């Protein structure tokens, strides 16, 4: 099953995504947490340590892939269950790299994610919903937001389930019947 989890920042979506991935994992098959965050300061490093500790009980094998997400096929068994957290960080890593801005990074990420979606059986993808505020942003930020929206929309067409998390509440936008079969731990 392919599940996309979207929602605002720090609202419980990663925790829910972990529970969904755990419920999808199959016995004797690999169980991967694909971490995309590239720490830029001490706060990020502390958050990574906290997240690893928080998910210890789920027994993920954590793989760090900050760029070129398609490379997961080189280091993982595609027969496993995957949680990619998050597309938001992945786009930032690809778009802003080595003091340059790559405005078309979203195209490569979309291609790579659609490829992964076509190759794996169980995948949960986390993305941030950053489109509902009324702030006027600069051109670079707007291009980042449009790139993330493009990735979200492109992937949504290929998903079994699309959910939004709002303060630990789940809103199912696609695949309600399939989602109801998932037993959250």
mmCIF file of the C-alpha atoms, coordinates in Angstrom:
data_MODEL
# 
_entry.id   MODEL 
# 
loop_
_atom_site.group_PDB 
_atom_site.id 
_atom_site.type_symbol 
_atom_site.label_atom_id 
_atom_site.label_alt_id 
_atom_site.label_comp_id 
_atom_site.label_asym_id 
_atom_site.label_entity_id 
_atom_site.label_seq_id 
_atom_site.pdbx_PDB_ins_code 
_atom_site.Cartn_x 
_atom_site.Cartn_y 
_atom_site.Cartn_z 
_atom_site.occupancy 
_atom_site.B_iso_or_equiv 
_atom_site.pdbx_formal_charge 
_atom_site.auth_seq_id 
_atom_site.auth_comp_id 
_atom_site.auth_asym_id 
_atom_site.auth_atom_id 
_atom_site.pdbx_PDB_model_num 
ATOM 1   C CA . UNK A 1 1   ? 0.000   0.000   0.000   1.00 0.00 ? 1   UNK A CA 1 
ATOM 2   C CA . UNK A 1 2   ? 1.245   3.478   -0.857  1.00 0.00 ? 2   UNK A CA 1 
ATOM 3   C CA . UNK A 1 3   ? 0.268   6.133   1.712   1.00 0.00 ? 3   UNK A CA 1 
ATOM 4   C CA . UNK A 1 4   ? 0.982   9.871   1.641   1.00 0.00 ? 4   UNK A CA 1 
ATOM 5   C CA . UNK A 1 5   ? 0.803   11.753  4.938   1.00 0.00 ? 5   UNK A CA 1 
ATOM 6   C CA . UNK A 1 6   ? 0.598   15.530  4.777   1.00 0.00 ? 6   UNK A CA 1 
ATOM 7   C CA . UNK A 1 7   ? -0.011  18.166  7.405   1.00 0.00 ? 7   UNK A CA 1 
ATOM 8   C CA . UNK A 1 8   ? 1.342   21.188  9.177   1.00 0.00 ? 8   UNK A CA 1 
ATOM 9   C CA . UNK A 1 9   ? 4.702   21.296  10.918  1.00 0.00 ? 9   UNK A CA 1 
ATOM 10  C CA . UNK A 1 10  ? 5.085   19.523  14.258  1.00 0.00 ? 10  UNK A CA 1 
ATOM 11  C CA . UNK A 1 11  ? 1.501   18.283  14.456  1.00 0.00 ? 11  UNK A CA 1 
ATOM 12  C CA . UNK A 1 12  ? 1.934   14.521  14.840  1.00 0.00 ? 12  UNK A CA 1 
ATOM 13  C CA . UNK A 1 13  ? 2.131   13.465  11.200  1.00 0.00 ? 13  UNK A CA 1 
ATOM 14  C CA . UNK A 1 14  ? 5.507   11.708  11.541  1.00 0.00 ? 14  UNK A CA 1 
ATOM 15  C CA . UNK A 1 15  ? 4.276   9.706   14.516  1.00 0.00 ? 15  UNK A CA 1 
ATOM 16  C CA . UNK A 1 16  ? 1.140   8.681   12.635  1.00 0.00 ? 16  UNK A CA 1 
ATOM 17  C CA . UNK A 1 17  ? 3.208   7.847   9.540   1.00 0.00 ? 17  UNK A CA 1 
ATOM 18  C CA . UNK A 1 18  ? 5.441   5.609   11.684  1.00 0.00 ? 18  UNK A CA 1 
ATOM 19  C CA . UNK A 1 19  ? 2.389   3.773   13.022  1.00 0.00 ? 19  UNK A CA 1 
ATOM 20  C CA . UNK A 1 20  ? 1.011   3.318   9.507   1.00 0.00 ? 20  UNK A CA 1 
ATOM 21  C CA . UNK A 1 21  ? 4.347   1.989   8.242   1.00 0.00 ? 21  UNK A CA 1 
ATOM 22  C CA . UNK A 1 22  ? 4.579   -0.369  11.212  1.00 0.00 ? 22  UNK A CA 1 
ATOM 23  C CA . UNK A 1 23  ? 1.116   -1.736  10.464  1.00 0.00 ? 23  UNK A CA 1 
ATOM 24  C CA . UNK A 1 24  ? 2.087   -2.338  6.815   1.00 0.00 ? 24  UNK A CA 1 
ATOM 25  C CA . UNK A 1 25  ? 5.372   -4.120  7.494   1.00 0.00 ? 25  UNK A CA 1 
ATOM 26  C CA . UNK A 1 26  ? 5.518   -7.798  6.716   1.00 0.00 ? 26  UNK A CA 1 
ATOM 27  C CA . UNK A 1 27  ? 7.199   -10.513 8.771   1.00 0.00 ? 27  UNK A CA 1 
ATOM 28  C CA . UNK A 1 28  ? 10.745  -11.361 7.693   1.00 0.00 ? 28  UNK A CA 1 
ATOM 29  C CA . UNK A 1 29  ? 10.900  -8.374  5.331   1.00 0.00 ? 29  UNK A CA 1 
ATOM 30  C CA . UNK A 1 30  ? 13.053  -5.263  5.783   1.00 0.00 ? 30  UNK A CA 1 
ATOM 31  C CA . UNK A 1 31  ? 11.557  -2.234  7.517   1.00 0.00 ? 31  UNK A CA 1 
ATOM 32  C CA . UNK A 1 32  ? 13.199  1.058   6.543   1.00 0.00 ? 32  UNK A CA 1 
ATOM 33  C CA . UNK A 1 33  ? 13.021  4.609   7.815   1.00 0.00 ? 33  UNK A CA 1 
ATOM 34  C CA . UNK A 1 34  ? 14.472  6.840   5.083   1.00 0.00 ? 34  UNK A CA 1 
ATOM 35  C CA . UNK A 1 35  ? 15.628  9.998   6.850   1.00 0.00 ? 35  UNK A CA 1 
ATOM 36  C CA . UNK A 1 36  ? 16.008  12.991  4.541   1.00 0.00 ? 36  UNK A CA 1 
ATOM 37  C CA . UNK A 1 37  ? 16.787  15.749  7.032   1.00 0.00 ? 37  UNK A CA 1 
ATOM 38  C CA . UNK A 1 38  ? 20.213  17.290  6.590   1.00 0.00 ? 38  UNK A CA 1 
ATOM 39  C CA . UNK A 1 39  ? 21.091  18.827  9.962   1.00 0.00 ? 39  UNK A CA 1 
ATOM 40  C CA . UNK A 1 40  ? 22.220  22.426  9.688   1.00 0.00 ? 40  UNK A CA 1 
ATOM 41  C CA . UNK A 1 41  ? 22.596  23.319  13.362  1.00 0.00 ? 41  UNK A CA 1 
ATOM 42  C CA . UNK A 1 42  ? 22.578  21.907  16.894  1.00 0.00 ? 42  UNK A CA 1 
ATOM 43  C CA . UNK A 1 43  ? 18.787  22.122  17.131  1.00 0.00 ? 43  UNK A CA 1 
ATOM 44  C CA . UNK A 1 44  ? 18.467  19.888  14.045  1.00 0.00 ? 44  UNK A CA 1 
ATOM 45  C CA . UNK A 1 45  ? 20.967  17.412  15.484  1.00 0.00 ? 45  UNK A CA 1 
ATOM 46  C CA . UNK A 1 46  ? 19.016  17.250  18.755  1.00 0.00 ? 46  UNK A CA 1 
ATOM 47  C CA . UNK A 1 47  ? 15.763  16.734  16.836  1.00 0.00 ? 47  UNK A CA 1 
ATOM 48  C CA . UNK A 1 48  ? 17.305  13.832  14.894  1.00 0.00 ? 48  UNK A CA 1 
ATOM 49  C CA . UNK A 1 49  ? 18.497  12.194  18.126  1.00 0.00 ? 49  UNK A CA 1 
ATOM 50  C CA . UNK A 1 50  ? 15.034  12.645  19.667  1.00 0.00 ? 50  UNK A CA 1 
ATOM 51  C CA . UNK A 1 51  ? 13.285  11.217  16.586  1.00 0.00 ? 51  UNK A CA 1 
ATOM 52  C CA . UNK A 1 52  ? 15.569  8.163   16.555  1.00 0.00 ? 52  UNK A CA 1 
ATOM 53  C CA . UNK A 1 53  ? 14.880  7.560   20.237  1.00 0.00 ? 53  UNK A CA 1 
ATOM 54  C CA . UNK A 1 54  ? 11.124  8.047   19.750  1.00 0.00 ? 54  UNK A CA 1 
ATOM 55  C CA . UNK A 1 55  ? 10.960  5.355   17.068  1.00 0.00 ? 55  UNK A CA 1 
ATOM 56  C CA . UNK A 1 56  ? 13.383  2.848   18.658  1.00 0.00 ? 56  UNK A CA 1 
ATOM 57  C CA . UNK A 1 57  ? 10.503  0.600   19.725  1.00 0.00 ? 57  UNK A CA 1 
ATOM 58  C CA . UNK A 1 58  ? 9.382   0.213   16.092  1.00 0.00 ? 58  UNK A CA 1 
ATOM 59  C CA . UNK A 1 59  ? 12.694  -1.383  15.017  1.00 0.00 ? 59  UNK A CA 1 
ATOM 60  C CA . UNK A 1 60  ? 13.194  0.547   11.794  1.00 0.00 ? 60  UNK A CA 1 
ATOM 61  C CA . UNK A 1 61  ? 16.487  0.291   9.968   1.00 0.00 ? 61  UNK A CA 1 
ATOM 62  C CA . UNK A 1 62  ? 17.320  3.971   9.501   1.00 0.00 ? 62  UNK A CA 1 
ATOM 63  C CA . UNK A 1 63  ? 18.922  4.932   6.196   1.00 0.00 ? 63  UNK A CA 1 
ATOM 64  C CA . UNK A 1 64  ? 20.087  8.520   5.687   1.00 0.00 ? 64  UNK A CA 1 
ATOM 65  C CA . UNK A 1 65  ? 19.392  9.770   2.150   1.00 0.00 ? 65  UNK A CA 1 
ATOM 66  C CA . UNK A 1 66  ? 19.412  13.561  1.967   1.00 0.00 ? 66  UNK A CA 1 
ATOM 67  C CA . UNK A 1 67  ? 19.543  13.810  -1.837  1.00 0.00 ? 67  UNK A CA 1 
ATOM 68  C CA . UNK A 1 68  ? 18.792  11.585  -4.838  1.00 0.00 ? 68  UNK A CA 1 
ATOM 69  C CA . UNK A 1 69  ? 16.088  9.537   -3.139  1.00 0.00 ? 69  UNK A CA 1 
ATOM 70  C CA . UNK A 1 70  ? 16.094  7.021   -5.989  1.00 0.00 ? 70  UNK A CA 1 
ATOM 71  C CA . UNK A 1 71  ? 19.417  5.794   -4.579  1.00 0.00 ? 71  UNK A CA 1 
ATOM 72  C CA . UNK A 1 72  ? 17.482  3.946   -1.898  1.00 0.00 ? 72  UNK A CA 1 
ATOM 73  C CA . UNK A 1 73  ? 17.184  1.088   -4.387  1.00 0.00 ? 73  UNK A CA 1 
ATOM 74  C CA . UNK A 1 74  ? 20.987  0.716   -4.226  1.00 0.00 ? 74  UNK A CA 1 
ATOM 75  C CA . UNK A 1 75  ? 21.076  0.297   -0.441  1.00 0.00 ? 75  UNK A CA 1 
ATOM 76  C CA . UNK A 1 76  ? 17.687  -1.229  0.381   1.00 0.00 ? 76  UNK A CA 1 
ATOM 77  C CA . UNK A 1 77  ? 15.746  -4.334  -0.516  1.00 0.00 ? 77  UNK A CA 1 
ATOM 78  C CA . UNK A 1 78  ? 12.742  -3.025  -2.465  1.00 0.00 ? 78  UNK A CA 1 
ATOM 79  C CA . UNK A 1 79  ? 10.700  -5.912  -1.084  1.00 0.00 ? 79  UNK A CA 1 
ATOM 80  C CA . UNK A 1 80  ? 10.599  -4.154  2.294   1.00 0.00 ? 80  UNK A CA 1 
ATOM 81  C CA . UNK A 1 81  ? 8.344   -1.520  3.809   1.00 0.00 ? 81  UNK A CA 1 
ATOM 82  C CA . UNK A 1 82  ? 9.522   2.091   3.610   1.00 0.00 ? 82  UNK A CA 1 
ATOM 83  C CA . UNK A 1 83  ? 8.829   5.349   5.403   1.00 0.00 ? 83  UNK A CA 1 
ATOM 84  C CA . UNK A 1 84  ? 10.295  8.429   3.704   1.00 0.00 ? 84  UNK A CA 1 
ATOM 85  C CA . UNK A 1 85  ? 10.363  11.395  6.083   1.00 0.00 ? 85  UNK A CA 1 
ATOM 86  C CA . UNK A 1 86  ? 10.152  13.951  4.564   1.00 0.00 ? 86  UNK A CA 1 
ATOM 87  C CA . UNK A 1 87  ? 9.640   15.226  1.027   1.00 0.00 ? 87  UNK A CA 1 
ATOM 88  C CA . UNK A 1 88  ? 9.807   18.748  2.443   1.00 0.00 ? 88  UNK A CA 1 
ATOM 89  C CA . UNK A 1 89  ? 13.383  18.278  3.670   1.00 0.00 ? 89  UNK A CA 1 
ATOM 90  C CA . UNK A 1 90  ? 14.332  16.379  0.529   1.00 0.00 ? 90  UNK A CA 1 
ATOM 91  C CA . UNK A 1 91  ? 13.241  19.292  -1.665  1.00 0.00 ? 91  UNK A CA 1 
ATOM 92  C CA . UNK A 1 92  ? 15.168  21.778  0.484   1.00 0.00 ? 92  UNK A CA 1 
ATOM 93  C CA . UNK A 1 93  ? 18.288  19.596  0.253   1.00 0.00 ? 93  UNK A CA 1 
ATOM 94  C CA . UNK A 1 94  ? 18.013  19.271  -3.530  1.00 0.00 ? 94  UNK A CA 1 
ATOM 95  C CA . UNK A 1 95  ? 16.917  22.818  -4.296  1.00 0.00 ? 95  UNK A CA 1 
ATOM 96  C CA . UNK A 1 96  ? 19.470  24.570  -2.077  1.00 0.00 ? 96  UNK A CA 1 
ATOM 97  C CA . UNK A 1 97  ? 22.761  22.757  -2.571  1.00 0.00 ? 97  UNK A CA 1 
ATOM 98  C CA . UNK A 1 98  ? 26.359  23.971  -2.383  1.00 0.00 ? 98  UNK A CA 1 
ATOM 99  C CA . UNK A 1 99  ? 25.296  27.630  -2.170  1.00 0.00 ? 99  UNK A CA 1 
ATOM 100 C CA . UNK A 1 100 ? 23.294  27.380  -5.404  1.00 0.00 ? 100 UNK A CA 1 
ATOM 101 C CA . UNK A 1 101 ? 19.589  27.252  -6.115  1.00 0.00 ? 101 UNK A CA 1 
ATOM 102 C CA . UNK A 1 102 ? 18.291  24.476  -8.359  1.00 0.00 ? 102 UNK A CA 1 
ATOM 103 C CA . UNK A 1 103 ? 14.794  25.607  -9.279  1.00 0.00 ? 103 UNK A CA 1 
ATOM 104 C CA . UNK A 1 104 ? 13.971  22.391  -11.157 1.00 0.00 ? 104 UNK A CA 1 
ATOM 105 C CA . UNK A 1 105 ? 14.897  20.066  -8.282  1.00 0.00 ? 105 UNK A CA 1 
ATOM 106 C CA . UNK A 1 106 ? 11.221  19.255  -7.771  1.00 0.00 ? 106 UNK A CA 1 
ATOM 107 C CA . UNK A 1 107 ? 11.120  17.576  -11.205 1.00 0.00 ? 107 UNK A CA 1 
ATOM 108 C CA . UNK A 1 108 ? 13.882  15.111  -10.320 1.00 0.00 ? 108 UNK A CA 1 
ATOM 109 C CA . UNK A 1 109 ? 12.319  14.367  -6.938  1.00 0.00 ? 109 UNK A CA 1 
ATOM 110 C CA . UNK A 1 110 ? 8.928   13.776  -8.544  1.00 0.00 ? 110 UNK A CA 1 
ATOM 111 C CA . UNK A 1 111 ? 10.443  11.423  -11.117 1.00 0.00 ? 111 UNK A CA 1 
ATOM 112 C CA . UNK A 1 112 ? 12.362  9.544   -8.424  1.00 0.00 ? 112 UNK A CA 1 
ATOM 113 C CA . UNK A 1 113 ? 9.378   9.229   -6.078  1.00 0.00 ? 113 UNK A CA 1 
ATOM 114 C CA . UNK A 1 114 ? 7.105   8.010   -8.869  1.00 0.00 ? 114 UNK A CA 1 
ATOM 115 C CA . UNK A 1 115 ? 9.761   5.461   -9.790  1.00 0.00 ? 115 UNK A CA 1 
ATOM 116 C CA . UNK A 1 116 ? 9.970   4.261   -6.169  1.00 0.00 ? 116 UNK A CA 1 
ATOM 117 C CA . UNK A 1 117 ? 6.168   4.141   -5.920  1.00 0.00 ? 117 UNK A CA 1 
ATOM 118 C CA . UNK A 1 118 ? 6.120   1.876   -8.978  1.00 0.00 ? 118 UNK A CA 1 
ATOM 119 C CA . UNK A 1 119 ? 8.728   -0.502  -7.496  1.00 0.00 ? 119 UNK A CA 1 
ATOM 120 C CA . UNK A 1 120 ? 7.723   -1.044  -3.870  1.00 0.00 ? 120 UNK A CA 1 
ATOM 121 C CA . UNK A 1 121 ? 4.740   -2.706  -2.245  1.00 0.00 ? 121 UNK A CA 1 
ATOM 122 C CA . UNK A 1 122 ? 4.532   -0.734  1.019   1.00 0.00 ? 122 UNK A CA 1 
ATOM 123 C CA . UNK A 1 123 ? 5.548   2.905   1.255   1.00 0.00 ? 123 UNK A CA 1 
ATOM 124 C CA . UNK A 1 124 ? 4.588   5.795   3.518   1.00 0.00 ? 124 UNK A CA 1 
ATOM 125 C CA . UNK A 1 125 ? 5.694   9.279   2.455   1.00 0.00 ? 125 UNK A CA 1 
ATOM 126 C CA . UNK A 1 126 ? 5.580   12.329  4.741   1.00 0.00 ? 126 UNK A CA 1 
ATOM 127 C CA . UNK A 1 127 ? 5.216   15.872  3.410   1.00 0.00 ? 127 UNK A CA 1 
ATOM 128 C CA . UNK A 1 128 ? 4.454   19.208  5.041   1.00 0.00 ? 128 UNK A CA 1 
ATOM 129 C CA . UNK A 1 129 ? 1.388   21.200  4.089   1.00 0.00 ? 129 UNK A CA 1 
ATOM 130 C CA . UNK A 1 130 ? 2.811   24.712  3.765   1.00 0.00 ? 130 UNK A CA 1 
ATOM 131 C CA . UNK A 1 131 ? 0.190   26.327  1.560   1.00 0.00 ? 131 UNK A CA 1 
ATOM 132 C CA . UNK A 1 132 ? -2.533  27.704  3.815   1.00 0.00 ? 132 UNK A CA 1 
ATOM 133 C CA . UNK A 1 133 ? -1.057  30.896  5.203   1.00 0.00 ? 133 UNK A CA 1 
ATOM 134 C CA . UNK A 1 134 ? -1.648  34.360  3.792   1.00 0.00 ? 134 UNK A CA 1 
ATOM 135 C CA . UNK A 1 135 ? 1.910   35.641  4.022   1.00 0.00 ? 135 UNK A CA 1 
ATOM 136 C CA . UNK A 1 136 ? 3.477   37.126  0.902   1.00 0.00 ? 136 UNK A CA 1 
ATOM 137 C CA . UNK A 1 137 ? 6.758   35.338  0.297   1.00 0.00 ? 137 UNK A CA 1 
ATOM 138 C CA . UNK A 1 138 ? 9.797   36.167  -1.788  1.00 0.00 ? 138 UNK A CA 1 
ATOM 139 C CA . UNK A 1 139 ? 10.231  34.572  -5.219  1.00 0.00 ? 139 UNK A CA 1 
ATOM 140 C CA . UNK A 1 140 ? 12.591  31.821  -4.027  1.00 0.00 ? 140 UNK A CA 1 
ATOM 141 C CA . UNK A 1 141 ? 10.239  30.714  -1.250  1.00 0.00 ? 141 UNK A CA 1 
ATOM 142 C CA . UNK A 1 142 ? 7.287   30.757  -3.648  1.00 0.00 ? 142 UNK A CA 1 
ATOM 143 C CA . UNK A 1 143 ? 9.203   28.566  -6.097  1.00 0.00 ? 143 UNK A CA 1 
ATOM 144 C CA . UNK A 1 144 ? 10.000  26.142  -3.277  1.00 0.00 ? 144 UNK A CA 1 
ATOM 145 C CA . UNK A 1 145 ? 6.323   26.021  -2.263  1.00 0.00 ? 145 UNK A CA 1 
ATOM 146 C CA . UNK A 1 146 ? 5.219   25.509  -5.877  1.00 0.00 ? 146 UNK A CA 1 
ATOM 147 C CA . UNK A 1 147 ? 7.788   22.735  -6.269  1.00 0.00 ? 147 UNK A CA 1 
ATOM 148 C CA . UNK A 1 148 ? 6.509   20.960  -3.157  1.00 0.00 ? 148 UNK A CA 1 
ATOM 149 C CA . UNK A 1 149 ? 2.921   21.348  -4.371  1.00 0.00 ? 149 UNK A CA 1 
ATOM 150 C CA . UNK A 1 150 ? 3.902   19.824  -7.724  1.00 0.00 ? 150 UNK A CA 1 
ATOM 151 C CA . UNK A 1 151 ? 5.491   16.830  -5.991  1.00 0.00 ? 151 UNK A CA 1 
ATOM 152 C CA . UNK A 1 152 ? 2.448   16.382  -3.737  1.00 0.00 ? 152 UNK A CA 1 
ATOM 153 C CA . UNK A 1 153 ? -0.030  16.544  -6.636  1.00 0.00 ? 153 UNK A CA 1 
ATOM 154 C CA . UNK A 1 154 ? 2.013   14.263  -8.883  1.00 0.00 ? 154 UNK A CA 1 
ATOM 155 C CA . UNK A 1 155 ? 2.378   11.606  -6.203  1.00 0.00 ? 155 UNK A CA 1 
ATOM 156 C CA . UNK A 1 156 ? -1.286  11.887  -5.164  1.00 0.00 ? 156 UNK A CA 1 
ATOM 157 C CA . UNK A 1 157 ? -2.325  10.457  -8.528  1.00 0.00 ? 157 UNK A CA 1 
ATOM 158 C CA . UNK A 1 158 ? -0.425  7.220   -7.820  1.00 0.00 ? 158 UNK A CA 1 
ATOM 159 C CA . UNK A 1 159 ? -1.303  6.715   -4.156  1.00 0.00 ? 159 UNK A CA 1 
ATOM 160 C CA . UNK A 1 160 ? -3.641  4.262   -2.521  1.00 0.00 ? 160 UNK A CA 1 
ATOM 161 C CA . UNK A 1 161 ? -4.237  6.514   0.493   1.00 0.00 ? 161 UNK A CA 1 
ATOM 162 C CA . UNK A 1 162 ? -3.778  10.246  1.032   1.00 0.00 ? 162 UNK A CA 1 
ATOM 163 C CA . UNK A 1 163 ? -4.265  11.622  4.520   1.00 0.00 ? 163 UNK A CA 1 
ATOM 164 C CA . UNK A 1 164 ? -3.886  14.966  6.191   1.00 0.00 ? 164 UNK A CA 1 
ATOM 165 C CA . UNK A 1 165 ? -2.929  15.156  9.843   1.00 0.00 ? 165 UNK A CA 1 
ATOM 166 C CA . UNK A 1 166 ? -4.211  18.106  11.827  1.00 0.00 ? 166 UNK A CA 1 
ATOM 167 C CA . UNK A 1 167 ? -3.168  18.068  15.507  1.00 0.00 ? 167 UNK A CA 1 
ATOM 168 C CA . UNK A 1 168 ? -3.067  14.257  15.592  1.00 0.00 ? 168 UNK A CA 1 
ATOM 169 C CA . UNK A 1 169 ? -6.464  14.037  13.861  1.00 0.00 ? 169 UNK A CA 1 
ATOM 170 C CA . UNK A 1 170 ? -6.544  12.134  10.579  1.00 0.00 ? 170 UNK A CA 1 
ATOM 171 C CA . UNK A 1 171 ? -8.513  13.385  7.585   1.00 0.00 ? 171 UNK A CA 1 
ATOM 172 C CA . UNK A 1 172 ? -8.632  10.881  4.713   1.00 0.00 ? 172 UNK A CA 1 
ATOM 173 C CA . UNK A 1 173 ? -8.701  12.584  1.296   1.00 0.00 ? 173 UNK A CA 1 
ATOM 174 C CA . UNK A 1 174 ? -8.197  9.462   -0.820  1.00 0.00 ? 174 UNK A CA 1 
ATOM 175 C CA . UNK A 1 175 ? -8.571  5.738   -0.177  1.00 0.00 ? 175 UNK A CA 1 
ATOM 176 C CA . UNK A 1 176 ? -10.826 5.768   2.877   1.00 0.00 ? 176 UNK A CA 1 
ATOM 177 C CA . UNK A 1 177 ? -11.743 2.079   2.522   1.00 0.00 ? 177 UNK A CA 1 
ATOM 178 C CA . UNK A 1 178 ? -8.090  1.041   2.270   1.00 0.00 ? 178 UNK A CA 1 
ATOM 179 C CA . UNK A 1 179 ? -7.087  3.270   5.169   1.00 0.00 ? 179 UNK A CA 1 
ATOM 180 C CA . UNK A 1 180 ? -9.761  1.755   7.402   1.00 0.00 ? 180 UNK A CA 1 
ATOM 181 C CA . UNK A 1 181 ? -8.042  -1.643  6.984   1.00 0.00 ? 181 UNK A CA 1 
ATOM 182 C CA . UNK A 1 182 ? -4.827  -0.283  8.527   1.00 0.00 ? 182 UNK A CA 1 
ATOM 183 C CA . UNK A 1 183 ? -4.510  -1.169  12.204  1.00 0.00 ? 183 UNK A CA 1 
ATOM 184 C CA . UNK A 1 184 ? -2.572  1.640   13.879  1.00 0.00 ? 184 UNK A CA 1 
ATOM 185 C CA . UNK A 1 185 ? -0.414  0.447   16.784  1.00 0.00 ? 185 UNK A CA 1 
# 
